[in-house]
Amino acid sequence: MPVYSARVLVSLRPSVLDPAGEATRSAASRLGVEGIVKLRIGKAVELEIEAPDLATARERLSLLSDRLLANAVIENWTLELAASGESSGTSSPVGEG
Amino acid sequence: MPVYSARVLVSLRPSVLDPAGEATRSAASRLGVEGIVKLRIGKAVELEIEAPDLATARERLSLLSDRLLANAVIENWTLELAASGESSGTSSPVGEG
């Protein structure tokens, strides 16, 4: 079975505060790095999955992202799945919250 | 001054153990998601930086990544910097460690 490489990016929803990101932004300014107007910290999960085809891999990874990798109450996720050079994306339903 | 969007991906060096990733891989299997052969968890920092030009933005973000966002002893970083539709990458010197 082919092995597919994937990346799931998990980010806080826009309405959720990110104190770690704010602290990092302040620290950047103290370090002398000027001009940072926004900084938010999320997770990047790098995966390899063995599946019969790309559609199955995508389905499994969407389930995994929804149920395990992201907390849907406060986080959105984006799946980047590459198959022999090409890449395509799937995302969680993006809410305003 | 233009504002550039950037993403810094911080990942553990290949030789560094990732117990959180291993636990997630086991949990995926218990959840019924089969075929995950590799899973490692890193950080994704989404930024916006105001800078006079792209080269300056890249320079500042490289400094920030080296000094603040990544711990060079155990982590590598990759910078994705987009300017009006185009995207290009910069990485930390990748060591075997």
N, CA and C atoms of all chains as a GROMACS GRO file, in nm:
protein
  582
    1MET      N    1   0.084  -0.121   0.000
    1MET     CA    2   0.000   0.000   0.000
    1MET      C    3   0.087   0.124   0.000
    2PRO      N    4   0.045   0.227  -0.074
    2PRO     CA    5   0.124   0.350  -0.075
    2PRO      C    6   0.120   0.422   0.060
    3VAL      N    7   0.227   0.495   0.086
    3VAL     CA    8   0.235   0.576   0.207
    3VAL      C    9   0.222   0.723   0.168
    4TYR      N   10   0.130   0.792   0.229
    4TYR     CA   11   0.108   0.933   0.200
    4TYR      C   12   0.163   1.020   0.312
    5SER      N   13   0.226   1.130   0.275
    5SER     CA   14   0.274   1.226   0.373
    5SER      C   15   0.169   1.334   0.391
    6ALA      N   16   0.149   1.374   0.513
    6ALA     CA   17   0.047   1.475   0.540
    6ALA      C   18   0.092   1.568   0.650
    7ARG      N   19   0.031   1.684   0.653
    7ARG     CA   20   0.056   1.779   0.760
    7ARG      C   21  -0.079   1.834   0.805
    8VAL      N   22  -0.105   1.829   0.934
    8VAL     CA   23  -0.227   1.889   0.988
    8VAL      C   24  -0.186   2.011   1.069
    9LEU      N   25  -0.237   2.127   1.028
    9LEU     CA   26  -0.210   2.251   1.101
    9LEU      C   27  -0.330   2.280   1.190
   10VAL      N   28  -0.306   2.290   1.318
   10VAL     CA   29  -0.413   2.317   1.414
   10VAL      C   30  -0.392   2.457   1.470
   11SER      N   31  -0.490   2.545   1.451
   11SER     CA   32  -0.475   2.682   1.499
   11SER      C   33  -0.593   2.719   1.588
   12LEU      N   34  -0.569   2.809   1.681
   12LEU     CA   35  -0.676   2.858   1.766
   12LEU      C   36  -0.776   2.935   1.681
   13ARG      N   37  -0.905   2.923   1.713
   13ARG     CA   38  -1.005   3.004   1.644
   13ARG      C   39  -0.977   3.152   1.669
   14PRO      N   40  -1.012   3.236   1.572
   14PRO     CA   41  -0.978   3.379   1.584
   14PRO      C   42  -1.028   3.444   1.714
   15SER      N   43  -1.140   3.396   1.764
   15SER     CA   44  -1.197   3.461   1.884
   15SER      C   45  -1.132   3.413   2.014
   16VAL      N   46  -1.046   3.313   2.005
   16VAL     CA   47  -0.984   3.258   2.126
   16VAL      C   48  -0.852   3.331   2.154
   17LEU      N   49  -0.835   3.376   2.276
   17LEU     CA   50  -0.712   3.446   2.314
   17LEU      C   51  -0.593   3.352   2.308
   18ASP      N   52  -0.475   3.409   2.276
   18ASP     CA   53  -0.353   3.330   2.269
   18ASP      C   54  -0.246   3.398   2.355
   19PRO      N   55  -0.250   3.375   2.486
   19PRO     CA   56  -0.154   3.442   2.575
   19PRO      C   57  -0.009   3.406   2.543
   20ALA      N   58   0.017   3.282   2.502
   20ALA     CA   59   0.155   3.244   2.468
   20ALA      C   60   0.204   3.323   2.346
   21GLY      N   61   0.116   3.340   2.250
   21GLY     CA   62   0.150   3.418   2.132
   21GLY      C   63   0.176   3.564   2.167
   22GLU      N   64   0.094   3.619   2.254
   22GLU     CA   65   0.113   3.759   2.297
   22GLU      C   66   0.246   3.776   2.370
   23ALA      N   67   0.278   3.681   2.456
   23ALA     CA   68   0.405   3.686   2.530
   23ALA      C   69   0.522   3.680   2.433
   24THR      N   70   0.510   3.596   2.330
   24THR     CA   71   0.616   3.582   2.231
   24THR      C   72   0.632   3.711   2.152
   25ARG      N   73   0.519   3.774   2.123
   25ARG     CA   74   0.524   3.901   2.048
   25ARG      C   75   0.597   4.008   2.131
   26SER      N   76   0.567   4.014   2.260
   26SER     CA   77   0.636   4.110   2.347
   26SER      C   78   0.785   4.078   2.353
   27ALA      N   79   0.817   3.950   2.364
   27ALA     CA   80   0.957   3.910   2.372
   27ALA      C   81   1.031   3.944   2.242
   28ALA      N   82   0.964   3.934   2.129
   28ALA     CA   83   1.024   3.968   1.999
   28ALA      C   84   1.064   4.115   1.999
   29SER      N   85   0.976   4.197   2.051
   29SER     CA   86   1.004   4.341   2.055
   29SER      C   87   1.125   4.368   2.145
   30ARG      N   88   1.131   4.301   2.261
   30ARG     CA   89   1.246   4.320   2.350
   30ARG      C   90   1.376   4.268   2.287
   31LEU      N   91   1.362   4.167   2.201
   31LEU     CA   92   1.479   4.110   2.132
   31LEU      C   93   1.529   4.204   2.021
   32GLY      N   94   1.448   4.302   1.985
   32GLY     CA   95   1.487   4.397   1.881
   32GLY      C   96   1.428   4.366   1.745
   33VAL      N   97   1.337   4.269   1.738
   33VAL     CA   98   1.270   4.239   1.612
   33VAL      C   99   1.144   4.326   1.604
   34GLU      N  100   1.150   4.427   1.518
   34GLU     CA  101   1.041   4.525   1.510
   34GLU      C  102   0.938   4.485   1.405
   35GLY      N  103   0.818   4.534   1.421
   35GLY     CA  104   0.718   4.525   1.315
   35GLY      C  105   0.626   4.405   1.319
   36ILE      N  106   0.639   4.321   1.422
   36ILE     CA  107   0.548   4.205   1.430
   36ILE      C  108   0.409   4.257   1.471
   37VAL      N  109   0.313   4.247   1.379
   37VAL     CA  110   0.181   4.299   1.411
   37VAL      C  111   0.085   4.190   1.457
   38LYS      N  112   0.121   4.066   1.431
   38LYS     CA  113   0.034   3.956   1.472
   38LYS      C  114   0.121   3.833   1.492
   39LEU      N  115   0.091   3.755   1.594
   39LEU     CA  116   0.165   3.631   1.616
   39LEU      C  117   0.075   3.535   1.693
   40ARG      N  118   0.044   3.423   1.632
   40ARG     CA  119  -0.037   3.321   1.700
   40ARG      C  120   0.030   3.185   1.687
   41ILE      N  121   0.028   3.110   1.795
   41ILE     CA  122   0.098   2.982   1.797
   41ILE      C  123   0.000   2.866   1.787
   42GLY      N  124   0.024   2.780   1.692
   42GLY     CA  125  -0.059   2.660   1.675
   42GLY      C  126   0.028   2.536   1.671
   43LYS      N  127  -0.034   2.425   1.636
   43LYS     CA  128   0.039   2.298   1.628
   43LYS      C  129   0.053   2.256   1.482
   44ALA      N  130   0.164   2.192   1.452
   44ALA     CA  131   0.185   2.133   1.319
   44ALA      C  132   0.213   1.986   1.340
   45VAL      N  133   0.122   1.900   1.294
   45VAL     CA  134   0.140   1.756   1.311
   45VAL      C  135   0.183   1.698   1.177
   46GLU      N  136   0.304   1.641   1.173
   46GLU     CA  137   0.356   1.579   1.051
   46GLU      C  138   0.327   1.430   1.058
   47LEU      N  139   0.260   1.377   0.956
   47LEU     CA  140   0.221   1.236   0.959
   47LEU      C  141   0.261   1.163   0.833
   48GLU      N  142   0.272   1.032   0.847
   48GLU     CA  143   0.276   0.944   0.731
   48GLU      C  144   0.171   0.837   0.753
   49ILE      N  145   0.088   0.816   0.651
   49ILE     CA  146  -0.020   0.718   0.664
   49ILE      C  147  -0.019   0.622   0.546
   50GLU      N  148  -0.035   0.495   0.577
   50GLU     CA  149  -0.042   0.389   0.476
   50GLU      C  150  -0.190   0.365   0.449
   51ALA      N  151  -0.232   0.381   0.323
   51ALA     CA  152  -0.374   0.364   0.290
   51ALA      C  153  -0.384   0.315   0.146
   52PRO      N  154  -0.495   0.247   0.114
   52PRO     CA  155  -0.508   0.195  -0.024
   52PRO      C  156  -0.511   0.304  -0.129
   53ASP      N  157  -0.571   0.418  -0.098
   53ASP     CA  158  -0.573   0.528  -0.196
   53ASP      C  159  -0.580   0.662  -0.123
   54LEU      N  160  -0.569   0.767  -0.203
   54LEU     CA  161  -0.563   0.902  -0.147
   54LEU      C  162  -0.693   0.939  -0.075
   55ALA      N  163  -0.807   0.899  -0.133
   55ALA     CA  164  -0.936   0.934  -0.074
   55ALA      C  165  -0.950   0.872   0.066
   56THR      N  166  -0.905   0.747   0.079
   56THR     CA  167  -0.912   0.681   0.209
   56THR      C  168  -0.820   0.748   0.309
   57ALA      N  169  -0.701   0.784   0.264
   57ALA     CA  170  -0.606   0.853   0.351
   57ALA      C  171  -0.667   0.984   0.401
   58ARG      N  172  -0.731   1.057   0.308
   58ARG     CA  173  -0.790   1.186   0.345
   58ARG      C  174  -0.903   1.168   0.447
   59GLU      N  175  -0.985   1.066   0.423
   59GLU     CA  176  -1.098   1.038   0.513
   59GLU      C  177  -1.049   1.004   0.654
   60ARG      N  178  -0.947   0.917   0.660
   60ARG     CA  179  -0.894   0.878   0.791
   60ARG      C  180  -0.831   0.995   0.865
   61LEU      N  181  -0.759   1.077   0.790
   61LEU     CA  182  -0.691   1.190   0.854
   61LEU      C  183  -0.790   1.299   0.897
   62SER      N  184  -0.900   1.312   0.821
   62SER     CA  185  -1.003   1.408   0.862
   62SER      C  186  -1.066   1.364   0.993
   63LEU      N  187  -1.095   1.235   1.004
   63LEU     CA  188  -1.150   1.180   1.129
   63LEU      C  189  -1.053   1.204   1.244
   64LEU      N  190  -0.927   1.172   1.220
   64LEU     CA  191  -0.824   1.189   1.323
   64LEU      C  192  -0.814   1.334   1.369
   65SER      N  193  -0.817   1.426   1.272
   65SER     CA  194  -0.804   1.568   1.305
   65SER      C  195  -0.925   1.616   1.386
   66ASP      N  196  -1.043   1.572   1.345
   66ASP     CA  197  -1.166   1.612   1.414
   66ASP      C  198  -1.174   1.558   1.555
   67ARG      N  199  -1.132   1.434   1.573
   67ARG     CA  200  -1.156   1.366   1.699
   67ARG      C  201  -1.039   1.371   1.796
   68LEU      N  202  -0.918   1.385   1.742
   68LEU     CA  203  -0.802   1.369   1.830
   68LEU      C  204  -0.707   1.489   1.826
   69LEU      N  205  -0.675   1.537   1.707
   69LEU     CA  206  -0.569   1.639   1.697
   69LEU      C  207  -0.617   1.778   1.736
   70ALA      N  208  -0.742   1.810   1.701
   70ALA     CA  209  -0.793   1.944   1.731
   70ALA      C  210  -0.910   1.935   1.829
   71ASN      N  211  -0.920   2.036   1.911
   71ASN     CA  212  -1.035   2.054   1.998
   71ASN      C  213  -1.130   2.149   1.925
   72ALA      N  214  -1.237   2.094   1.869
   72ALA     CA  215  -1.324   2.172   1.780
   72ALA      C  216  -1.387   2.294   1.848
   73VAL      N  217  -1.392   2.293   1.979
   73VAL     CA  218  -1.453   2.406   2.050
   73VAL      C  219  -1.366   2.533   2.035
   74ILE      N  220  -1.236   2.515   2.037
   74ILE     CA  221  -1.148   2.633   2.034
   74ILE      C  222  -1.050   2.633   1.916
   75GLU      N  223  -1.047   2.524   1.838
   75GLU     CA  224  -0.944   2.515   1.733
   75GLU      C  225  -1.002   2.481   1.596
   76ASN      N  226  -0.937   2.532   1.492
   76ASN     CA  227  -0.962   2.490   1.355
   76ASN      C  228  -0.845   2.405   1.308
   77TRP      N  229  -0.869   2.321   1.207
   77TRP     CA  230  -0.756   2.246   1.152
   77TRP      C  231  -0.760   2.252   1.000
   78THR      N  232  -0.640   2.235   0.941
   78THR     CA  233  -0.624   2.230   0.796
   78THR      C  234  -0.537   2.110   0.764
   79LEU      N  235  -0.581   2.030   0.669
   79LEU     CA  236  -0.506   1.911   0.629
   79LEU      C  237  -0.438   1.936   0.495
   80GLU      N  238  -0.307   1.914   0.491
   80GLU     CA  239  -0.233   1.919   0.365
   80GLU      C  240  -0.185   1.778   0.336
   81LEU      N  241  -0.235   1.722   0.227
   81LEU     CA  242  -0.205   1.583   0.194
   81LEU      C  243  -0.138   1.578   0.058
   82ALA      N  244  -0.019   1.521   0.054
   82ALA     CA  245   0.057   1.518  -0.071
   82ALA      C  246   0.059   1.377  -0.128
   83ALA      N  247   0.033   1.364  -0.257
   83ALA     CA  248   0.043   1.235  -0.323
   83ALA      C  249   0.130   1.251  -0.446
   84SER      N  250   0.242   1.186  -0.450
   84SER     CA  251   0.338   1.190  -0.560
   84SER      C  252   0.352   1.330  -0.621
   85GLY      N  253   0.391   1.422  -0.536
   85GLY     CA  254   0.423   1.555  -0.584
   85GLY      C  255   0.309   1.655  -0.577
   86GLU      N  256   0.187   1.610  -0.589
   86GLU     CA  257   0.075   1.705  -0.584
   86GLU      C  258   0.027   1.720  -0.438
   87SER      N  259  -0.033   1.832  -0.410
   87SER     CA  260  -0.079   1.861  -0.275
   87SER      C  261  -0.218   1.922  -0.282
   88SER      N  262  -0.302   1.886  -0.189
   88SER     CA  263  -0.436   1.944  -0.188
   88SER      C  264  -0.483   1.955  -0.044
   89GLY      N  265  -0.578   2.040  -0.021
   89GLY     CA  266  -0.616   2.072   0.116
   89GLY      C  267  -0.759   2.038   0.154
   90THR      N  268  -0.779   2.009   0.281
   90THR     CA  269  -0.911   1.990   0.341
   90THR      C  270  -0.908   2.066   0.473
   91SER      N  271  -1.018   2.127   0.509
   91SER     CA  272  -1.020   2.200   0.636
   91SER      C  273  -1.140   2.162   0.718
   92SER      N  274  -1.131   2.193   0.846
   92SER     CA  275  -1.248   2.181   0.932
   92SER      C  276  -1.344   2.292   0.893
   93PRO      N  277  -1.474   2.270   0.920
   93PRO     CA  278  -1.569   2.377   0.894
   93PRO      C  279  -1.527   2.498   0.977
   94VAL      N  280  -1.498   2.609   0.911
   94VAL     CA  281  -1.448   2.724   0.984
   94VAL      C  282  -1.564   2.804   1.042
   95GLY      N  283  -1.569   2.815   1.171
   95GLY     CA  284  -1.672   2.893   1.238
   95GLY      C  285  -1.620   3.030   1.272
   96GLU      N  286  -1.709   3.120   1.299
   96GLU     CA  287  -1.667   3.254   1.339
   96GLU      C  288  -1.608   3.250   1.479
   97GLY      N  289  -1.656   3.155   1.558
   97GLY     CA  290  -1.610   3.145   1.698
   97GLY      C  291  -1.468   3.099   1.702
   98MET      N  292   0.423   5.101   0.509
   98MET     CA  293   0.509   4.983   0.486
   98MET      C  294   0.422   4.860   0.462
   99PRO      N  295   0.464   4.775   0.371
   99PRO     CA  296   0.384   4.655   0.345
   99PRO      C  297   0.389   4.558   0.463
  100VAL      N  298   0.281   4.481   0.473
  100VAL     CA  299   0.273   4.379   0.577
  100VAL      C  300   0.286   4.242   0.510
  101TYR      N  301   0.377   4.163   0.557
  101TYR     CA  302   0.400   4.029   0.502
  101TYR      C  303   0.344   3.923   0.596
  102SER      N  304   0.281   3.822   0.537
  102SER     CA  305   0.234   3.709   0.616
  102SER      C  306   0.339   3.600   0.612
  103ALA      N  307   0.359   3.537   0.725
  103ALA     CA  308   0.460   3.432   0.731
  103ALA      C  309   0.415   3.320   0.822
  104ARG      N  310   0.476   3.205   0.802
  104ARG     CA  311   0.451   3.092   0.890
  104ARG      C  312   0.586   3.030   0.923
  105VAL      N  313   0.611   3.009   1.050
  105VAL     CA  314   0.732   2.940   1.092
  105VAL      C  315   0.692   2.804   1.148
  106LEU      N  316   0.743   2.699   1.085
  106LEU     CA  317   0.716   2.563   1.134
  106LEU      C  318   0.836   2.518   1.215
  107VAL      N  319   0.812   2.483   1.340
  107VAL     CA  320   0.918   2.438   1.428
  107VAL      C  321   0.896   2.290   1.457
  108SER      N  322   0.995   2.208   1.420
  108SER     CA  323   0.980   2.064   1.441
  108SER      C  324   1.098   2.011   1.522
  109LEU      N  325   1.073   1.904   1.594
  109LEU     CA  326   1.181   1.840   1.669
  109LEU      C  327   1.281   1.780   1.571
  110ARG      N  328   1.410   1.786   1.605
  110ARG     CA  329   1.510   1.720   1.522
  110ARG      C  330   1.481   1.570   1.518
  111PRO      N  331   1.516   1.506   1.407
  111PRO     CA  332   1.482   1.363   1.390
  111PRO      C  333   1.533   1.274   1.504
  112SER      N  334   1.644   1.311   1.564
  112SER     CA  335   1.701   1.224   1.668
  112SER      C  336   1.637   1.246   1.805
  113VAL      N  337   1.549   1.346   1.815
  113VAL     CA  338   1.487   1.376   1.944
  113VAL      C  339   1.355   1.300   1.957
  114LEU      N  340   1.338   1.231   2.069
  114LEU     CA  341   1.215   1.155   2.092
  114LEU      C  342   1.095   1.249   2.103
  115ASP      N  343   0.978   1.199   2.062
  115ASP     CA  344   0.856   1.277   2.070
  115ASP      C  345   0.748   1.194   2.140
  116PRO      N  346   0.752   1.192   2.274
  116PRO     CA  347   0.656   1.108   2.347
  116PRO      C  348   0.511   1.150   2.323
  117ALA      N  349   0.484   1.279   2.307
  117ALA     CA  350   0.347   1.324   2.281
  117ALA      C  351   0.298   1.269   2.147
  118GLY      N  352   0.387   1.272   2.048
  118GLY     CA  353   0.352   1.217   1.917
  118GLY      C  354   0.326   1.068   1.923
  119GLU      N  355   0.409   0.996   2.000
  119GLU     CA  356   0.389   0.852   2.014
  119GLU      C  357   0.256   0.820   2.081
  120ALA      N  358   0.224   0.898   2.185
  120ALA     CA  359   0.097   0.878   2.256
  120ALA      C  360  -0.021   0.904   2.161
  121THR      N  361  -0.007   1.006   2.076
  121THR     CA  362  -0.113   1.038   1.981
  121THR      C  363  -0.129   0.927   1.878
  122ARG      N  364  -0.017   0.870   1.837
  122ARG     CA  365  -0.021   0.759   1.741
  122ARG      C  366  -0.094   0.639   1.800
  123SER      N  367  -0.064   0.608   1.926
  123SER     CA  368  -0.134   0.498   1.993
  123SER      C  369  -0.283   0.528   2.005
  124ALA      N  370  -0.315   0.651   2.039
  124ALA     CA  371  -0.456   0.690   2.055
  124ALA      C  372  -0.530   0.681   1.921
  125ALA      N  373  -0.460   0.714   1.811
  125ALA     CA  374  -0.520   0.705   1.678
  125ALA      C  375  -0.561   0.561   1.649
  126SER      N  376  -0.474   0.470   1.685
  126SER     CA  377  -0.501   0.329   1.663
  126SER      C  378  -0.622   0.283   1.745
  127ARG      N  379  -0.630   0.328   1.871
  127ARG     CA  380  -0.745   0.294   1.955
  127ARG      C  381  -0.874   0.356   1.903
  128LEU      N  382  -0.861   0.471   1.837
  128LEU     CA  383  -0.977   0.541   1.781
  128LEU      C  384  -1.027   0.471   1.654
  129GLY      N  385  -0.945   0.381   1.600
  129GLY     CA  386  -0.985   0.308   1.480
  129GLY      C  387  -0.924   0.365   1.352
  130VAL      N  388  -0.834   0.460   1.364
  130VAL     CA  389  -0.766   0.514   1.246
  130VAL      C  390  -0.641   0.429   1.222
  131GLU      N  391  -0.645   0.348   1.117
  131GLU     CA  392  -0.537   0.253   1.090
  131GLU      C  393  -0.434   0.313   0.996
  132GLY      N  394  -0.313   0.260   1.002
  132GLY     CA  395  -0.213   0.289   0.899
  132GLY      C  396  -0.122   0.406   0.927
  133ILE      N  397  -0.134   0.470   1.044
  133ILE     CA  398  -0.044   0.581   1.075
  133ILE      C  399   0.095   0.522   1.105
  134VAL      N  400   0.192   0.551   1.018
  134VAL     CA  401   0.325   0.493   1.038
  134VAL      C  402   0.420   0.591   1.106
  135LYS      N  403   0.384   0.718   1.104
  135LYS     CA  404   0.471   0.818   1.166
  135LYS      C  405   0.385   0.935   1.209
  136LEU      N  406   0.414   0.991   1.325
  136LEU     CA  407   0.340   1.109   1.370
  136LEU      C  408   0.430   1.188   1.464
  137ARG      N  409   0.460   1.310   1.426
  137ARG     CA  410   0.540   1.397   1.513
  137ARG      C  411   0.475   1.533   1.526
  138ILE      N  412   0.477   1.586   1.646
  138ILE     CA  413   0.407   1.711   1.674
  138ILE      C  414   0.505   1.827   1.686
  139GLY      N  415   0.481   1.930   1.610
  139GLY     CA  416   0.564   2.050   1.617
  139GLY      C  417   0.477   2.173   1.637
  140LYS      N  418   0.539   2.289   1.623
  140LYS     CA  419   0.466   2.414   1.639
  140LYS      C  420   0.452   2.485   1.505
  141ALA      N  421   0.342   2.554   1.486
  141ALA     CA  422   0.321   2.637   1.368
  141ALA      C  423   0.292   2.778   1.417
  142VAL      N  424   0.383   2.870   1.389
  142VAL     CA  425   0.365   3.008   1.433
  142VAL      C  426   0.322   3.091   1.313
  143GLU      N  427   0.202   3.147   1.320
  143GLU     CA  428   0.149   3.232   1.212
  143GLU      C  429   0.178   3.376   1.248
  144LEU      N  430   0.246   3.448   1.157
  144LEU     CA  431   0.285   3.585   1.187
  144LEU      C  432   0.244   3.682   1.078
  145GLU      N  433   0.234   3.808   1.117
  145GLU     CA  434   0.230   3.917   1.020
  145GLU      C  435   0.335   4.018   1.063
  146ILE      N  436   0.419   4.058   0.968
  146ILE     CA  437   0.527   4.151   1.000
  146ILE      C  438   0.526   4.268   0.902
  147GLU      N  439   0.542   4.387   0.958
  147GLU     CA  440   0.550   4.509   0.879
  147GLU      C  441   0.697   4.538   0.857
  148ALA      N  442   0.739   4.546   0.731
  148ALA     CA  443   0.881   4.570   0.702
  148ALA      C  444   0.893   4.646   0.571
  149PRO      N  445   1.003   4.719   0.552
  149PRO     CA  446   1.018   4.797   0.427
  149PRO      C  447   1.022   4.711   0.301
  150ASP      N  448   1.081   4.592   0.312
  150ASP     CA  449   1.082   4.504   0.195
  150ASP      C  450   1.090   4.357   0.240
  151LEU      N  451   1.078   4.268   0.142
  151LEU     CA  452   1.072   4.125   0.171
  151LEU      C  453   1.202   4.075   0.234
  152ALA      N  454   1.316   4.126   0.185
  152ALA     CA  455   1.445   4.080   0.237
  152ALA      C  456   1.459   4.114   0.385
  153THR      N  457   1.414   4.233   0.423
  153THR     CA  458   1.421   4.274   0.563
  153THR      C  459   1.328   4.188   0.648
  154ALA      N  460   1.209   4.162   0.596
  154ALA     CA  461   1.114   4.078   0.669
  154ALA      C  462   1.175   3.940   0.692
  155ARG      N  463   1.237   3.885   0.588
  155ARG     CA  464   1.297   3.752   0.599
  155ARG      C  465   1.409   3.751   0.703
  156GLU      N  466   1.491   3.856   0.698
  156GLU     CA  467   1.604   3.867   0.792
  156GLU      C  468   1.555   3.872   0.937
  157ARG      N  469   1.453   3.956   0.961
  157ARG     CA  470   1.400   3.969   1.097
  157ARG      C  471   1.337   3.841   1.147
  158LEU      N  472   1.264   3.774   1.056
  158LEU     CA  473   1.197   3.651   1.097
  158LEU      C  474   1.296   3.537   1.118
  159SER      N  475   1.405   3.537   1.043
  159SER     CA  476   1.509   3.436   1.064
  159SER      C  477   1.571   3.453   1.202
  160LEU      N  478   1.599   3.579   1.238
  160LEU     CA  479   1.654   3.608   1.370
  160LEU      C  480   1.557   3.563   1.479
  161LEU      N  481   1.430   3.598   1.460
  161LEU     CA  482   1.327   3.562   1.558
  161LEU      C  483   1.317   3.410   1.575
  162SER      N  484   1.322   3.339   1.463
  162SER     CA  485   1.310   3.193   1.468
  162SER      C  486   1.429   3.131   1.539
  163ASP      N  487   1.548   3.182   1.506
  163ASP     CA  488   1.671   3.129   1.566
  163ASP      C  489   1.677   3.155   1.716
  164ARG      N  490   1.636   3.275   1.757
  164ARG     CA  491   1.660   3.316   1.894
  164ARG      C  492   1.543   3.292   1.987
  165LEU      N  493   1.421   3.289   1.931
  165LEU     CA  494   1.305   3.287   2.019
  165LEU      C  495   1.211   3.170   1.993
  166LEU      N  496   1.178   3.145   1.867
  166LEU     CA  497   1.072   3.048   1.838
  166LEU      C  498   1.120   2.904   1.849
  167ALA      N  499   1.245   2.879   1.809
  167ALA     CA  500   1.296   2.742   1.813
  167ALA      C  501   1.412   2.731   1.910
  168ASN      N  502   1.422   2.618   1.972
  168ASN     CA  503   1.538   2.584   2.054
  168ASN      C  504   1.632   2.504   1.964
  169ALA      N  505   1.741   2.569   1.920
  169ALA     CA  506   1.827   2.509   1.817
  169ALA      C  507   1.890   2.377   1.861
  170VAL      N  508   1.894   2.353   1.991
  170VAL     CA  509   1.955   2.228   2.038
  170VAL      C  510   1.869   2.107   1.999
  171ILE      N  511   1.739   2.124   2.003
  171ILE     CA  512   1.651   2.010   1.977
  171ILE      C  513   1.553   2.031   1.861
  172GLU      N  514   1.550   2.153   1.806
  172GLU     CA  515   1.448   2.181   1.705
  172GLU      C  516   1.506   2.242   1.577
  173ASN      N  517   1.442   2.213   1.464
  173ASN     CA  518   1.468   2.280   1.338
  173ASN      C  519   1.350   2.372   1.307
  174TRP      N  520   1.374   2.474   1.225
  174TRP     CA  521   1.261   2.558   1.184
  174TRP      C  522   1.265   2.582   1.034
  175THR      N  523   1.146   2.610   0.980
  175THR     CA  524   1.131   2.643   0.838
  175THR      C  525   1.044   2.768   0.830
  176LEU      N  526   1.088   2.863   0.753
  176LEU     CA  527   1.013   2.988   0.737
  176LEU      C  528   0.946   2.990   0.601
  177GLU      N  529   0.814   3.011   0.600
  177GLU     CA  530   0.740   3.030   0.475
  177GLU      C  531   0.692   3.173   0.474
  178LEU      N  532   0.742   3.250   0.377
  178LEU     CA  533   0.713   3.393   0.372
  178LEU      C  534   0.646   3.424   0.239
  179ALA      N  535   0.528   3.480   0.245
  179ALA     CA  536   0.453   3.507   0.123
  179ALA      C  537   0.453   3.656   0.094
  180ALA      N  538   0.477   3.694  -0.032
  180ALA     CA  539   0.469   3.834  -0.073
  180ALA      C  540   0.384   3.841  -0.197
  181SER      N  541   0.271   3.906  -0.190
  181SER     CA  542   0.177   3.924  -0.300
  181SER      C  543   0.163   3.798  -0.386
  182GLY      N  544   0.124   3.691  -0.319
  182GLY     CA  545   0.092   3.569  -0.393
  182GLY      C  546   0.204   3.469  -0.405
  183GLU      N  547   0.329   3.517  -0.407
  183GLU     CA  548   0.440   3.421  -0.418
  183GLU      C  549   0.486   3.379  -0.279
  184SER      N  550   0.546   3.263  -0.271
  184SER     CA  551   0.591   3.210  -0.144
  184SER      C  552   0.729   3.150  -0.162
  185SER      N  553   0.813   3.170  -0.064
  185SER     CA  554   0.946   3.111  -0.074
  185SER      C  555   0.993   3.073   0.065
  186GLY      N  556   1.087   2.983   0.072
  186GLY     CA  557   1.124   2.926   0.202
  186GLY      C  558   1.267   2.952   0.245
  187THR      N  559   1.286   2.957   0.376
  187THR     CA  560   1.418   2.963   0.438
  187THR      C  561   1.415   2.863   0.553
  188SER      N  562   1.528   2.797   0.578
  188SER     CA  563   1.529   2.700   0.686
  188SER      C  564   1.649   2.722   0.776
  189SER      N  565   1.640   2.668   0.895
  189SER     CA  566   1.756   2.664   0.981
  189SER      C  567   1.853   2.564   0.923
  190PRO      N  568   1.984   2.580   0.954
  190PRO     CA  569   2.080   2.480   0.907
  190PRO      C  570   2.038   2.345   0.966
  191VAL      N  571   2.011   2.249   0.882
  191VAL     CA  572   1.960   2.121   0.930
  191VAL      C  573   2.076   2.032   0.972
  192GLY      N  574   2.081   1.997   1.099
  192GLY     CA  575   2.184   1.908   1.148
  192GLY      C  576   2.130   1.766   1.157
  193GLU      N  577   2.220   1.672   1.169
  193GLU     CA  578   2.178   1.533   1.184
  193GLU      C  579   2.115   1.511   1.320
  194GLY      N  580   2.162   1.591   1.418
  194GLY     CA  581   2.112   1.576   1.555
  194GLY      C  582   1.967   1.616   1.563
   0.00000   0.00000   0.00000
